[in-house]
Amino acid sequence: MSLRFGLGVLFALAGGFIAVSSFTFAAGTAAWLAFAVGVGVAVLAAGALAQEGISEKSVGYAGAFAVGLWSLVAALVFSGHVLTWLIFADAAALVAVALTDLALHEISTERVVHTIEVHDRSQVVQAA
């Protein structure tokens, strides 16, 4: 399993958890959950960006990093109903970024090359 796929699934699950918890728990509890998940997402995405470098494959990491940082800011600055809706919006954005990155991973040339085996026919023809 590739790092890109694993982090994409992890980010999608984290976003789903925060989306549900934003309306399940009180605003203060949801804020701390969003803060904790935001720290985790930002750290993992920053680590993946550092490993991959800036390329086409790292766009999803950059998006997750931005959403994670905004989640930290929103959890610390806002309160009440505004906070609840911002946490939900952050979670939805994280799920959207993760699912988009997973879809791009599945249709990328790299994935196709790993899935399809190519055999060299020139060796078969010469042996006959």
Buried (B, 14 or more C-beta within 10 A) or exposed (E): EEBBBEBBBBBBEBBBBBBEBBEEBEBEEBBEBBBBBBBBBBEBBBBBBEEBEEEEBBBBBBBBBBBBBBBBEBBEEBEEEEBBBBBBBBBBBBBBBBBBBBEBBEEBEEBEEEEEEEEEEEEEEEEE
